[in-house]
Amino acid sequence: MFRHTYTCNICHSNVIIDHTGAMNPLTGRLVTHRDIQLGDPEPGMPKISTILQGKNDRCYGSLIHKNMEPLAPAAPAAPRAVTSQSVCLEFCGGQQHATTNTISAAVDITDPASRKKKGVNAHGKTLAALHDTLKRLLGNSDRLEGWSITNCAEVDAVDKLLWDGIQPTNIRVSTCDRGGRIKPPCENCQSWLTMVVPGVYKIR
């Protein structure tokens, strides 16, 4: 037997009841003020045995339950689908860093959870040191910013995956700033990257 206190959200009267169960196990909802009056709760509930206090016997308003957890926990939310885009954004974003202005994350869409690399700007790689795929892409691009076309974090991250043998068509890249905020590629990198979804890019 349980003793519960309710407040009607229409007449605002308090109701104290002794009851074998406070909630309908089929719906997870509380019994209603009307149910208490009639002694006939919602389907699936046992009858209420005793009403100790009820200031407004004629009110049929529903009741708000006080100070009690639901009979059963709410069903967990469906897990978010894991995609290469979501892994790429999560791998890159949300991490503040003080040692570099920009960080890029590159993932392999065939195995984004394990085949991923991070790159930083001002990494010091020259065009000659890059993977042949990047040499070809960057060698055909114009410098449009005030820094070298090889300077960017996107170049560093993609270069690492290419040296791991990942096919260029399977690579996705996201970039964030020092505060962990996702940012688009600079004009240099826009010459060889194109957007897939907001914040995620692929090699042209």
VOLUM-696232 format. One record per residue: x, z, y of N, C-alpha, C in turn; residue number from 1. Coordinates in nm, 3 decimals, m for minus. Each point is the difference from the previous one (the first is absolute). Example, Ala and Ser with C-alpha at 12.3 -4.5 7.8 and 13.67 -1.06 7.14 Angstrom:
! residues 2
- 1.319 / 0.780 / m0.569 / m0.089 / 0.000 / 0.119 / 0.090 / 0.000 / 0.120 / 1
- m0.035 / m0.072 / 0.105 / 0.082 / 0.006 / 0.119 / m0.077 / 0.073 / 0.109 / 2
END
This chain:
! residues 204
- 0.085 / 0.000 / m0.119 / m0.085 / 0.000 / 0.119 / 0.089 / 0.000 / 0.125 / 1
- m0.037 / m0.082 / 0.100 / 0.076 / m0.011 / 0.123 / m0.089 / 0.033 / 0.119 / 2
- 0.055 / 0.062 / 0.099 / m0.073 / 0.025 / 0.125 / 0.059 / m0.089 / 0.107 / 3
- m0.087 / m0.076 / 0.069 / 0.045 / m0.096 / 0.100 / m0.079 / 0.016 / 0.128 / 4
- 0.067 / m0.028 / 0.112 / m0.066 / 0.002 / 0.130 / m0.005 / m0.141 / 0.055 / 5
- m0.120 / m0.041 / 0.044 / m0.020 / m0.132 / 0.056 / m0.057 / 0.012 / 0.140 / 6
- 0.018 / m0.105 / 0.080 / m0.067 / m0.009 / 0.130 / m0.071 / m0.133 / 0.006 / 7
- m0.128 / 0.003 / 0.030 / m0.077 / m0.123 / 0.011 / 0.042 / m0.072 / 0.128 / 8
- 0.028 / m0.131 / m0.010 / 0.045 / m0.071 / 0.119 / m0.116 / m0.050 / 0.086 / 9
- m0.122 / 0.036 / m0.036 / m0.117 / m0.033 / 0.082 / m0.055 / 0.125 / 0.069 / 10
- m0.032 / 0.103 / m0.079 / m0.055 / 0.121 / 0.060 / 0.107 / 0.105 / 0.026 / 11
- 0.120 / m0.023 / m0.052 / 0.115 / 0.088 / 0.022 / m0.018 / 0.140 / m0.056 / 12
- m0.092 / 0.016 / m0.094 / m0.016 / 0.131 / m0.062 / 0.102 / 0.014 / m0.112 / 13
- 0.035 / 0.124 / m0.028 / 0.091 / 0.031 / m0.109 / m0.079 / 0.026 / m0.127 / 14
- 0.053 / m0.044 / m0.111 / m0.062 / 0.023 / m0.129 / 0.107 / 0.054 / m0.093 / 15
- m0.026 / 0.114 / m0.061 / 0.091 / 0.058 / m0.098 / m0.070 / m0.007 / m0.136 / 16
- 0.064 / m0.060 / m0.097 / m0.064 / m0.016 / m0.131 / 0.093 / 0.044 / m0.111 / 17
- m0.062 / 0.046 / m0.108 / 0.070 / 0.017 / m0.126 / m0.035 / m0.119 / m0.086 / 18
- 0.100 / m0.065 / m0.056 / m0.025 / m0.126 / m0.068 / 0.102 / m0.018 / m0.111 / 19
- m0.041 / m0.067 / m0.106 / 0.094 / m0.021 / m0.109 / 0.099 / m0.111 / 0.031 / 20
- m0.028 / m0.083 / 0.099 / 0.092 / m0.105 / 0.041 / m0.040 / m0.050 / 0.137 / 21
- 0.096 / m0.022 / 0.088 / m0.032 / m0.036 / 0.138 / m0.017 / m0.148 / 0.022 / 22
- 0.055 / m0.083 / m0.089 / m0.001 / m0.143 / 0.025 / m0.057 / m0.075 / m0.118 / 23
- m0.057 / m0.113 / 0.031 / m0.047 / m0.091 / m0.103 / 0.122 / m0.062 / m0.067 / 24
- 0.024 / 0.024 / m0.128 / 0.121 / m0.055 / m0.063 / m0.003 / m0.151 / m0.014 / 25
- m0.119 / m0.060 / 0.015 / m0.009 / m0.145 / m0.010 / 0.037 / m0.070 / 0.130 / 26
- m0.039 / 0.062 / 0.112 / 0.025 / m0.065 / 0.129 / 0.108 / 0.068 / 0.081 / 27
- 0.034 / 0.126 / m0.035 / 0.097 / 0.073 / 0.079 / m0.055 / 0.050 / 0.131 / 28
- m0.134 / m0.013 / 0.021 / m0.061 / 0.046 / 0.124 / m0.058 / 0.139 / m0.016 / 29
- m0.021 / 0.066 / 0.113 / m0.059 / 0.133 / m0.001 / m0.151 / m0.009 / m0.020 / 30
- m0.058 / 0.109 / m0.048 / m0.146 / 0.007 / m0.004 / m0.052 / 0.001 / 0.142 / 31
- m0.125 / m0.038 / 0.020 / m0.058 / m0.009 / 0.134 / m0.087 / 0.120 / 0.030 / 32
- m0.031 / 0.017 / 0.129 / m0.088 / 0.108 / 0.044 / m0.135 / m0.012 / m0.069 / 33
- m0.051 / m0.123 / m0.011 / m0.127 / m0.023 / m0.068 / 0.008 / 0.044 / m0.145 / 34
- 0.111 / m0.029 / m0.065 / 0.016 / 0.039 / m0.139 / m0.006 / 0.151 / m0.016 / 35
- 0.058 / 0.071 / 0.095 / m0.002 / 0.146 / m0.008 / m0.142 / 0.053 / 0.012 / 36
- m0.079 / m0.059 / 0.092 / m0.139 / 0.044 / 0.015 / m0.079 / m0.021 / m0.128 / 37
- 0.018 / m0.119 / m0.058 / m0.083 / m0.035 / m0.116 / 0.056 / 0.054 / m0.130 / 38
- 0.121 / 0.051 / 0.004 / 0.060 / 0.047 / m0.123 / 0.031 / m0.114 / m0.095 / 39
- 0.012 / m0.120 / 0.053 / 0.021 / m0.117 / m0.085 / 0.112 / m0.083 / 0.061 / 40
- 0.126 / 0.027 / m0.035 / 0.112 / m0.071 / 0.062 / 0.009 / m0.145 / m0.045 / 41
- 0.104 / m0.065 / 0.047 / 0.019 / m0.141 / m0.031 / 0.011 / m0.022 / m0.150 / 42
- m0.026 / m0.122 / m0.046 / 0.009 / m0.028 / m0.144 / 0.135 / 0.040 / m0.055 / 43
- m0.002 / 0.065 / m0.116 / 0.123 / 0.043 / m0.064 / 0.041 / 0.141 / 0.035 / 44
- m0.072 / 0.066 / 0.094 / 0.032 / 0.137 / 0.040 / m0.096 / 0.098 / m0.067 / 45
- 0.046 / 0.118 / m0.036 / m0.090 / 0.103 / m0.048 / m0.083 / 0.055 / 0.116 / 46
- m0.111 / 0.064 / m0.032 / m0.083 / 0.057 / 0.106 / 0.071 / 0.116 / 0.069 / 47
- m0.029 / 0.016 / 0.127 / 0.055 / 0.111 / 0.076 / m0.074 / 0.126 / m0.039 / 48
- 0.074 / 0.105 / m0.030 / m0.063 / 0.121 / m0.052 / m0.053 / 0.092 / 0.109 / 49
- 0.071 / 0.014 / 0.108 / m0.040 / 0.098 / 0.102 / 0.035 / m0.051 / 0.139 / 50
- m0.095 / 0.013 / 0.094 / 0.027 / m0.024 / 0.141 / 0.005 / 0.136 / 0.067 / 51
- 0.115 / 0.037 / 0.051 / 0.014 / 0.131 / 0.062 / m0.039 / m0.002 / 0.146 / 52
- 0.024 / m0.113 / 0.068 / m0.032 / m0.008 / 0.142 / m0.031 / m0.143 / 0.036 / 53
- m0.105 / m0.022 / 0.073 / m0.036 / m0.131 / 0.049 / m0.090 / 0.015 / 0.119 / 54
- 0.050 / m0.021 / 0.121 / m0.076 / 0.033 / 0.120 / m0.111 / m0.100 / 0.029 / 55
- 0.013 / m0.122 / m0.049 / m0.100 / m0.101 / 0.031 / m0.047 / m0.064 / m0.130 / 56
- m0.108 / 0.053 / m0.056 / m0.046 / m0.047 / m0.131 / m0.061 / m0.139 / 0.006 / 57
- m0.036 / m0.048 / 0.118 / m0.070 / m0.128 / 0.009 / 0.095 / m0.117 / 0.031 / 58
- 0.126 / 0.029 / 0.029 / 0.093 / m0.107 / 0.035 / 0.047 / m0.071 / m0.125 / 59
- m0.002 / m0.134 / 0.005 / 0.046 / m0.081 / m0.114 / 0.134 / m0.067 / 0.031 / 60
- 0.075 / 0.057 / 0.095 / 0.128 / m0.060 / 0.037 / 0.105 / 0.017 / m0.108 / 61
- 0.102 / m0.082 / 0.006 / 0.108 / 0.012 / m0.097 / 0.092 / 0.114 / 0.041 / 62
- 0.085 / 0.043 / m0.092 / 0.084 / 0.116 / 0.023 / 0.147 / m0.038 / 0.008 / 63
- 0.071 / 0.072 / 0.084 / 0.145 / m0.014 / 0.008 / 0.061 / 0.119 / m0.071 / 64
- 0.084 / m0.025 / m0.094 / 0.058 / 0.108 / m0.078 / 0.119 / 0.058 / 0.073 / 65
- 0.016 / 0.131 / m0.006 / 0.111 / 0.066 / 0.069 / 0.100 / 0.058 / m0.098 / 66
- 0.127 / m0.022 / 0.030 / 0.108 / 0.072 / m0.068 / 0.003 / m0.018 / m0.151 / 67
- m0.019 / m0.121 / m0.046 / 0.013 / m0.025 / m0.143 / 0.051 / m0.140 / m0.022 / 68
- 0.095 / m0.013 / m0.088 / 0.052 / m0.132 / m0.035 / m0.102 / m0.073 / m0.086 / 69
- 0.002 / m0.134 / 0.001 / m0.090 / m0.076 / m0.088 / 0.024 / 0.035 / m0.146 / 70
- m0.103 / m0.022 / m0.079 / 0.007 / 0.032 / m0.143 / 0.112 / m0.079 / m0.068 / 71
- 0.014 / m0.125 / 0.039 / 0.105 / m0.086 / m0.056 / 0.075 / m0.064 / 0.116 / 72
- 0.130 / m0.021 / m0.013 / 0.073 / m0.064 / 0.109 / m0.045 / m0.143 / 0.020 / 73
- 0.013 / m0.045 / 0.121 / m0.037 / m0.138 / 0.030 / 0.088 / m0.095 / m0.081 / 74
- m0.060 / m0.113 / m0.036 / 0.076 / m0.099 / m0.076 / 0.118 / m0.049 / 0.083 / 75
- 0.118 / m0.012 / m0.059 / 0.114 / m0.046 / 0.078 / m0.020 / m0.144 / 0.047 / 76
- 0.056 / m0.027 / 0.115 / m0.010 / m0.136 / 0.052 / 0.074 / m0.097 / m0.091 / 77
- m0.053 / m0.119 / m0.008 / 0.064 / m0.101 / m0.084 / 0.142 / m0.025 / 0.052 / 78
- 0.096 / m0.008 / m0.089 / 0.137 / m0.022 / 0.046 / 0.013 / m0.133 / 0.071 / 79
- 0.080 / 0.000 / 0.106 / 0.021 / m0.123 / 0.074 / 0.081 / m0.098 / m0.084 / 80
- m0.044 / m0.124 / 0.002 / 0.070 / m0.102 / m0.078 / 0.143 / m0.013 / 0.050 / 81
- 0.093 / m0.004 / m0.093 / 0.142 / m0.013 / 0.037 / 0.035 / m0.149 / 0.003 / 82
- 0.045 / m0.046 / 0.114 / 0.040 / m0.139 / 0.015 / 0.143 / m0.002 / 0.054 / 83
- 0.059 / m0.117 / m0.008 / 0.135 / m0.013 / 0.054 / 0.000 / 0.026 / 0.150 / 84
- m0.111 / m0.038 / 0.068 / m0.008 / 0.023 / 0.144 / m0.005 / 0.149 / 0.032 / 85
- m0.084 / 0.075 / m0.076 / m0.011 / 0.143 / 0.029 / 0.130 / 0.072 / m0.033 / 86
- 0.065 / m0.038 / m0.110 / 0.129 / 0.062 / m0.034 / 0.103 / m0.029 / 0.109 / 87
- 0.000 / m0.122 / 0.047 / 0.097 / m0.040 / 0.102 / m0.019 / 0.082 / 0.127 / 88
- m0.126 / 0.014 / 0.045 / m0.027 / 0.075 / 0.122 / 0.033 / 0.148 / m0.018 / 89
- m0.036 / 0.057 / m0.115 / 0.027 / 0.142 / m0.023 / 0.149 / 0.026 / m0.014 / 90
- 0.071 / m0.091 / m0.064 / 0.144 / 0.014 / m0.020 / 0.072 / m0.003 / 0.134 / 91
- m0.054 / m0.075 / 0.093 / 0.065 / m0.016 / 0.130 / m0.045 / 0.106 / 0.099 / 92
- m0.131 / 0.014 / 0.018 / m0.054 / 0.075 / 0.112 / m0.006 / 0.150 / m0.021 / 93
- m0.033 / 0.070 / 0.108 / m0.025 / 0.143 / m0.007 / 0.124 / 0.087 / m0.007 / 94
- 0.118 / m0.058 / 0.010 / 0.123 / 0.079 / m0.009 / 0.079 / m0.013 / 0.130 / 95
- 0.011 / 0.110 / 0.072 / 0.079 / m0.001 / 0.121 / 0.149 / 0.005 / m0.035 / 96
- 0.080 / m0.064 / 0.079 / 0.143 / m0.002 / m0.027 / 0.075 / m0.008 / 0.133 / 97
- 0.113 / 0.064 / 0.004 / 0.073 / 0.010 / 0.127 / 0.126 / m0.084 / 0.003 / 98
- 0.040 / m0.056 / m0.112 / 0.130 / m0.066 / m0.006 / m0.008 / m0.150 / 0.028 / 99
- m0.118 / m0.055 / 0.003 / m0.012 / m0.144 / 0.025 / m0.130 / m0.028 / 0.071 / 100
- m0.006 / m0.108 / 0.073 / m0.121 / m0.034 / 0.074 / m0.108 / m0.060 / m0.088 / 101
- 0.041 / m0.068 / m0.106 / m0.096 / m0.074 / m0.082 / 0.036 / 0.011 / m0.148 / 102
- m0.103 / 0.016 / m0.083 / 0.016 / m0.003 / m0.146 / m0.099 / m0.101 / m0.056 / 103
- 0.046 / m0.080 / m0.094 / m0.088 / m0.093 / m0.071 / m0.004 / 0.036 / m0.148 / 104
- m0.114 / m0.025 / m0.060 / m0.016 / 0.018 / m0.145 / m0.039 / m0.133 / m0.060 / 105
- 0.065 / m0.038 / m0.107 / m0.031 / m0.123 / m0.071 / m0.033 / 0.035 / m0.145 / 106
- m0.108 / m0.059 / m0.052 / m0.040 / 0.026 / m0.138 / m0.022 / m0.131 / m0.073 / 107
- 0.010 / 0.009 / m0.132 / m0.027 / m0.113 / m0.089 / m0.145 / 0.012 / m0.046 / 108
- m0.082 / m0.100 / 0.029 / m0.143 / 0.010 / m0.032 / m0.026 / 0.006 / m0.150 / 109
- 0.096 / m0.038 / m0.083 / m0.021 / 0.008 / m0.145 / 0.023 / 0.141 / m0.052 / 110
- 0.070 / 0.084 / 0.076 / 0.023 / 0.139 / m0.040 / 0.031 / 0.081 / 0.126 / 111
- m0.101 / 0.016 / 0.089 / 0.027 / 0.061 / 0.130 / 0.039 / 0.147 / m0.006 / 112
- m0.042 / 0.070 / m0.107 / 0.028 / 0.143 / m0.007 / 0.148 / 0.030 / m0.023 / 113
- 0.069 / m0.088 / m0.072 / 0.140 / 0.029 / m0.033 / 0.100 / m0.098 / 0.061 / 114
- m0.042 / m0.122 / 0.026 / 0.092 / m0.099 / 0.058 / m0.022 / m0.006 / 0.151 / 115
- 0.071 / 0.088 / 0.071 / m0.016 / 0.007 / 0.145 / 0.131 / 0.048 / 0.062 / 116
- 0.023 / m0.047 / 0.122 / 0.122 / 0.034 / 0.071 / m0.032 / 0.024 / 0.147 / 117
- 0.080 / 0.086 / 0.062 / m0.011 / 0.020 / 0.143 / 0.122 / m0.056 / 0.071 / 118
- m0.022 / m0.047 / 0.121 / 0.108 / m0.051 / 0.081 / m0.008 / 0.058 / 0.140 / 119
- 0.112 / m0.001 / 0.070 / 0.006 / 0.053 / 0.136 / 0.054 / m0.107 / 0.094 / 120
- m0.032 / 0.018 / 0.128 / 0.057 / m0.092 / 0.097 / 0.145 / 0.038 / 0.028 / 121
- 0.072 / m0.090 / 0.060 / 0.143 / 0.022 / 0.032 / 0.080 / 0.034 / m0.125 / 122
- m0.028 / m0.068 / m0.109 / 0.067 / 0.028 / m0.128 / 0.137 / m0.064 / m0.009 / 123
- 0.029 / m0.092 / 0.087 / 0.135 / m0.057 / 0.007 / 0.026 / m0.120 / m0.089 / 124
- m0.102 / m0.048 / m0.073 / 0.021 / m0.116 / m0.087 / 0.011 / m0.128 / 0.084 / 125
- 0.092 / m0.085 / m0.041 / 0.014 / m0.131 / 0.064 / m0.078 / m0.102 / m0.080 / 126
- m0.021 / m0.117 / 0.058 / m0.072 / m0.107 / m0.071 / 0.072 / m0.036 / m0.129 / 127
- 0.133 / m0.002 / 0.003 / 0.078 / m0.037 / m0.118 / m0.018 / 0.099 / m0.115 / 128
- m0.034 / 0.125 / 0.031 / m0.011 / 0.103 / m0.103 / m0.138 / 0.005 / m0.064 / 129
- m0.097 / m0.071 / 0.058 / m0.138 / 0.007 / m0.049 / m0.019 / m0.086 / m0.125 / 130
- m0.109 / 0.029 / m0.072 / m0.039 / m0.081 / m0.115 / m0.024 / m0.143 / 0.047 / 131
- 0.025 / m0.096 / m0.090 / m0.012 / m0.142 / 0.037 / m0.137 / m0.035 / 0.058 / 132
- m0.107 / 0.065 / m0.051 / m0.135 / m0.029 / 0.051 / m0.010 / 0.037 / 0.147 / 133
- 0.054 / 0.115 / 0.036 / m0.003 / 0.041 / 0.141 / 0.094 / m0.083 / 0.086 / 134
- 0.113 / m0.040 / m0.057 / 0.090 / m0.088 / 0.075 / m0.073 / m0.127 / 0.042 / 135
- m0.077 / m0.055 / m0.095 / m0.072 / m0.125 / 0.029 / m0.109 / 0.025 / 0.105 / 136
- m0.078 / 0.110 / m0.017 / m0.109 / 0.029 / 0.092 / 0.050 / 0.029 / 0.140 / 137
- 0.100 / 0.088 / 0.009 / 0.048 / 0.040 / 0.132 / 0.089 / m0.105 / 0.064 / 138
- 0.064 / m0.080 / m0.084 / 0.085 / m0.105 / 0.053 / m0.080 / m0.108 / 0.071 / 139
- m0.130 / m0.012 / m0.035 / m0.087 / m0.098 / 0.063 / m0.085 / 0.060 / 0.112 / 140
- 0.027 / 0.128 / 0.034 / m0.080 / 0.068 / 0.102 / 0.079 / 0.016 / 0.129 / 141
- m0.074 / m0.002 / 0.111 / 0.064 / 0.021 / 0.130 / 0.000 / 0.148 / 0.036 / 142
- 0.102 / 0.042 / 0.073 / 0.004 / 0.137 / 0.051 / m0.091 / 0.009 / 0.122 / 143
- m0.103 / 0.085 / m0.010 / m0.099 / 0.012 / 0.107 / m0.001 / 0.138 / 0.064 / 144
- 0.081 / 0.091 / m0.050 / 0.007 / 0.135 / 0.054 / 0.141 / 0.027 / 0.052 / 145
- 0.022 / 0.117 / 0.055 / 0.130 / 0.033 / 0.055 / 0.096 / 0.057 / m0.100 / 146
- m0.025 / m0.022 / m0.129 / 0.090 / 0.046 / m0.105 / 0.013 / m0.109 / m0.106 / 147
- 0.098 / 0.015 / m0.088 / 0.025 / m0.099 / m0.104 / m0.122 / m0.017 / m0.090 / 148
- m0.019 / m0.119 / m0.050 / m0.114 / m0.027 / m0.089 / 0.015 / 0.070 / m0.134 / 149
- 0.122 / 0.043 / m0.033 / 0.020 / 0.074 / m0.126 / m0.013 / 0.151 / 0.018 / 150
- m0.018 / 0.047 / 0.123 / 0.005 / 0.143 / 0.031 / m0.116 / 0.082 / m0.057 / 151
- m0.113 / m0.065 / m0.025 / m0.126 / 0.073 / m0.019 / m0.013 / 0.069 / m0.135 / 152
- m0.084 / 0.105 / m0.003 / m0.024 / 0.076 / m0.122 / m0.067 / m0.085 / m0.107 / 153
- m0.084 / m0.095 / 0.042 / m0.064 / m0.089 / m0.097 / 0.103 / m0.079 / m0.079 / 154
- 0.104 / m0.046 / 0.070 / 0.107 / m0.075 / m0.067 / 0.068 / 0.088 / m0.105 / 155
- 0.030 / 0.123 / 0.036 / 0.069 / 0.092 / m0.090 / m0.084 / 0.028 / m0.125 / 156
- m0.130 / 0.032 / 0.018 / m0.085 / 0.034 / m0.113 / m0.021 / m0.119 / m0.094 / 157
- m0.029 / m0.116 / 0.058 / m0.023 / m0.120 / m0.081 / 0.129 / m0.041 / m0.072 / 158
- 0.111 / 0.010 / 0.068 / 0.128 / m0.036 / m0.060 / 0.026 / 0.084 / m0.126 / 159
- m0.031 / 0.128 / 0.005 / 0.022 / 0.087 / m0.116 / m0.085 / m0.044 / m0.120 / 160
- m0.126 / m0.035 / 0.026 / m0.086 / m0.044 / m0.111 / 0.045 / m0.134 / m0.055 / 161
- 0.042 / m0.088 / 0.087 / 0.048 / m0.132 / m0.047 / 0.122 / 0.015 / m0.090 / 162
- 0.092 / 0.088 / 0.038 / 0.118 / 0.023 / m0.085 / m0.038 / 0.065 / m0.133 / 163
- m0.118 / 0.067 / m0.004 / m0.050 / 0.056 / m0.127 / m0.066 / m0.105 / m0.087 / 164
- m0.006 / m0.122 / 0.048 / m0.058 / m0.109 / m0.079 / m0.147 / m0.023 / 0.022 / 165
- m0.062 / 0.064 / 0.100 / m0.142 / m0.018 / 0.026 / m0.023 / m0.135 / 0.067 / 166
- m0.103 / m0.070 / m0.047 / m0.032 / m0.131 / 0.057 / m0.052 / 0.016 / 0.143 / 167
- 0.040 / m0.086 / 0.093 / m0.044 / 0.011 / 0.139 / m0.152 / 0.002 / 0.016 / 168
- m0.071 / m0.077 / m0.083 / m0.146 / m0.006 / 0.012 / m0.067 / 0.132 / m0.039 / 169
- 0.072 / 0.087 / m0.070 / m0.058 / 0.127 / m0.046 / 0.031 / 0.118 / 0.092 / 170
- 0.066 / m0.026 / 0.112 / 0.043 / 0.108 / 0.088 / m0.100 / 0.019 / 0.116 / 171
- m0.033 / 0.127 / 0.026 / m0.083 / 0.037 / 0.116 / 0.078 / 0.102 / 0.083 / 172
- m0.014 / m0.008 / 0.131 / 0.080 / 0.083 / 0.091 / m0.089 / 0.070 / 0.102 / 173
- 0.028 / 0.128 / 0.024 / m0.063 / 0.074 / 0.111 / 0.111 / 0.067 / 0.079 / 174
- m0.025 / 0.020 / 0.129 / 0.102 / 0.057 / 0.088 / m0.061 / 0.109 / 0.086 / 175
- 0.075 / 0.110 / 0.019 / m0.049 / 0.108 / 0.086 / 0.109 / 0.039 / 0.099 / 176
- m0.045 / 0.062 / 0.110 / 0.095 / 0.043 / 0.103 / 0.050 / 0.141 / m0.029 / 177
- 0.074 / 0.055 / 0.093 / 0.061 / 0.133 / m0.018 / m0.104 / 0.109 / m0.027 / 178
- m0.121 / m0.015 / 0.055 / m0.104 / 0.100 / m0.020 / m0.085 / m0.022 / m0.123 / 179
- 0.033 / m0.102 / m0.082 / m0.078 / m0.026 / m0.119 / m0.120 / m0.089 / 0.022 / 180
- m0.012 / m0.062 / 0.117 / m0.113 / m0.087 / 0.031 / 0.031 / m0.144 / m0.041 / 181
- m0.095 / m0.062 / m0.069 / 0.019 / m0.138 / m0.044 / 0.013 / m0.092 / 0.122 / 182
- 0.096 / m0.091 / m0.006 / 0.023 / m0.092 / 0.111 / 0.018 / m0.142 / m0.055 / 183
- m0.033 / m0.101 / 0.077 / 0.018 / m0.138 / m0.045 / 0.145 / m0.040 / 0.006 / 184
- 0.038 / m0.105 / m0.072 / 0.137 / m0.050 / 0.009 / 0.030 / m0.050 / 0.141 / 185
- 0.127 / 0.005 / 0.036 / 0.040 / m0.055 / 0.130 / m0.010 / m0.152 / m0.004 / 186
- 0.024 / m0.063 / 0.113 / m0.011 / m0.147 / 0.005 / 0.103 / m0.067 / m0.089 / 187
- 0.117 / 0.060 / m0.015 / 0.098 / m0.057 / m0.093 / m0.059 / m0.008 / m0.141 / 188
- m0.059 / 0.110 / m0.046 / m0.049 / 0.007 / m0.138 / m0.130 / m0.077 / m0.020 / 189
- m0.076 / m0.018 / 0.108 / m0.123 / m0.078 / m0.013 / 0.029 / m0.146 / m0.033 / 190
- 0.124 / m0.042 / 0.017 / 0.035 / m0.138 / m0.034 / 0.010 / m0.020 / m0.151 / 191
- 0.015 / 0.109 / m0.078 / 0.009 / m0.016 / m0.145 / m0.096 / 0.089 / m0.078 / 192
- m0.080 / 0.083 / 0.072 / m0.103 / 0.082 / m0.063 / m0.137 / m0.037 / 0.054 / 193
- m0.102 / 0.009 / m0.085 / m0.138 / m0.026 / 0.043 / m0.090 / 0.110 / m0.054 / 194
- m0.106 / 0.034 / 0.074 / m0.084 / 0.114 / m0.035 / m0.090 / m0.030 / m0.120 / 195
- m0.012 / 0.098 / m0.091 / m0.093 / m0.006 / m0.113 / m0.127 / 0.076 / 0.036 / 196
- 0.016 / 0.127 / 0.032 / m0.105 / 0.086 / 0.055 / 0.065 / 0.075 / 0.115 / 197
- m0.078 / 0.063 / 0.090 / 0.063 / 0.071 / 0.111 / 0.107 / 0.099 / m0.047 / 198
- 0.122 / m0.017 / 0.052 / 0.111 / 0.088 / m0.034 / 0.083 / m0.042 / m0.118 / 199
- m0.044 / m0.102 / m0.074 / 0.072 / m0.045 / m0.119 / 0.031 / m0.149 / 0.013 / 200
- 0.125 / m0.036 / m0.029 / 0.045 / m0.138 / 0.021 / 0.066 / m0.055 / m0.126 / 201
- 0.004 / m0.132 / m0.009 / 0.068 / m0.068 / m0.109 / 0.093 / m0.105 / 0.058 / 202
- 0.091 / m0.047 / m0.085 / 0.094 / m0.104 / 0.042 / m0.073 / m0.133 / 0.009 / 203
- 0.024 / m0.072 / 0.106 / m0.065 / m0.131 / 0.018 / 0.044 / m0.100 / m0.106 / 204
END
